[in-house]
């Protein structure tokens, strides 16, 4: 029913999305694990390093908002060096599938799931890797997962860019992240006394 609800009871669209889901799941988990249950036991589709990624807090499900909206925090500063991009992608897939169990994730009137994204610190930032990872995750959301998601990205502006007009800073980040699909909220580090690393 998740796919049918997501597609507003259009069964043909739901069938296409379900086929895309299994195509992506096979690609991400491989033929040896794609059809195992998505559990946190270590004996299912998730590998040990996938579980380690989830334990590190990337991504993590937060308590629902005051309006009951589901919330996920994807803080890339929680990435750990011993895990691969594939581990992180499988962890993201697991979180999306887990969220899909809740009817609110498919509901258009509630806005679905709010994803709050925090990029990695500049010293650990590989823009090519992060951009391709972001595109892959967003591709899962838009084509395969039965989850409506709205993304808000929190950017900590580097000190040298804080002197620029806000529009100039925003346009420099626009090239790194997902064009108009993402709401961008710029936070000035000095304005909020937050440390910048």
Beta strands, then each sheet from edge to edge (+ up, - down):
strand 1: 60-62
strand 2: 70-75
strand 3: 113-118
strand 4: 149-156
strand 5: 182-187
sheet 1: 1+ 2- 3- 4- 5-
end
